[in-house]
Amino acid sequence: MKYVLAIASLFAGVFASAMEQEMASIPANSKTGMNLLSKAHRQVADADADVDMTWVIDYSIVFQGCHAIRQWNAEVEDEDDVRLENKNLVRFRLCPTDTCNSNNGGGCSSGYGDYIVDMADYLDMFLEMKEEAREQACE
């Protein structure tokens, strides 16, 4: 288990660096952006509710950083199970596209919202976006 966490942390650090360099911003109304926001929004709203996401058309997603927290393991069944577990997260900012600036580390300074998603979800989205970009470059 400790090795898995160490490898995941190393993997996260490498991807964080790559994401900062390659992903200045993602249009929030793109397929990738909507997928990511749907996962982030579930942290606040009921996952089964239909949510109107049309308002994101004028926003871009800007990577902010990786975070790790320790939390109680709700799936503990016996005394040998791990009581505390690491939760790896990614924070991103939803910035108004017209004020979004890739030279500004935060992306924007007003009119934004910060979101947190599970790192695995963000990495899945990142890899999906890279694959789509590669496919478009080949066409």
Secondary structure as the mmCIF struct_conf table of DSSP 4:
data_model
#
loop_
_struct_conf.conf_type_id
_struct_conf.id
_struct_conf.beg_label_comp_id
_struct_conf.beg_label_asym_id
_struct_conf.beg_label_seq_id
_struct_conf.end_label_comp_id
_struct_conf.end_label_asym_id
_struct_conf.end_label_seq_id
HELX_RH_AL_P HELX_RH_AL_P1 LYS A 2 GLU A 22
BEND BEND1 ALA A 24 ALA A 24
STRN STRN1 ILE A 26 PRO A 27
TURN_TY1_P TURN_TY1_P1 ALA A 28 ASN A 29
BEND BEND2 SER A 30 SER A 30
HELX_RH_AL_P HELX_RH_AL_P2 LYS A 31 HIS A 41
TURN_TY1_P TURN_TY1_P2 ARG A 42 VAL A 44
BEND BEND3 ALA A 45 ALA A 45
TURN_TY1_P TURN_TY1_P3 ALA A 47 ASP A 48
BEND BEND4 ALA A 49 ALA A 49
HELX_RH_3T_P HELX_RH_3T_P1 THR A 54 ASP A 58
STRN STRN2 TYR A 59 TRP A 72
TURN_TY1_P TURN_TY1_P4 ALA A 74 GLU A 75
BEND BEND5 ASP A 78 ASP A 78
TURN_TY1_P TURN_TY1_P5 GLU A 79 ASP A 80
BEND BEND6 ASP A 81 ASP A 81
BEND BEND7 ARG A 83 ARG A 83
STRN STRN3 LEU A 84 PRO A 96
HELX_RH_3T_P HELX_RH_3T_P2 THR A 97 THR A 99
TURN_TY1_P TURN_TY1_P6 SER A 102 ASN A 103
BEND BEND8 ASN A 104 ASN A 104
TURN_TY1_P TURN_TY1_P7 GLY A 105 GLY A 106
BEND BEND9 GLY A 107 GLY A 107
BEND BEND10 SER A 109 GLY A 111
STRN STRN4 GLY A 113 ASP A 118
HELX_RH_AL_P HELX_RH_AL_P3 MET A 119 CYS A 138
#
